[in-house]
Amino acid sequence: MKTLIFSTFIAISAVGAVSVLAADADSSDAHVYVKDSVITTKVKTKLAAKHMSTLTNVKVDTDADGVVWLSGTAPTKDAKDLAEMIAKDTDGVQAVHNKIKVE
């Protein structure tokens, strides 16, 4: 009987710990996701508003540290550089990696 009670207690404790760990992981992932989405959206909005026709093939991604990754293509080096400047000038951006290729 003592073994059954002890085993049940360990099983319940383990389930509780897993639930707490899952809740912590979910809440931190949700925070990171929201931050990434907000920064990505801000950069995309600025790119679209300022230079809609020249920067339509630029892809924007943001990692958990606020680092923006630009990829895709641009028609000129000036357009590539402009996309980088716009991204750097966006609130929340910590750094920019510009992998845009000039067509």
C-alpha positions, 0 to 999 in steps of 0.5 A: 500500500505504501508503494502505491501511495508513493508511486501515485505521489511521484506521478502526480508531482511529475505531471504538475512539474511538466505542466508548469514547465510547459506553461513557462515555455508557452508563455515565453514563446508567445512573448517572443513570437509577438515581438518578432511579428510586431517588428517584422510587420513594422519593417514590411509596412515601411518598405511597402509605404516608401518603395512599393514597386522596387522592394516587392521581392524583399522578404523580412524575418525577425529572430527572438533578439530583434535581429532582422534578416532581409532576403530576396531580390532588389533591382539595384544596389541602392534599393538593397541599401535602402531596404537595410536603412529602413529596417535599421531605422525601425523601433525594436530592431537590434541589428540587420543582416542584409542577404538581398541579391541585386538582380 
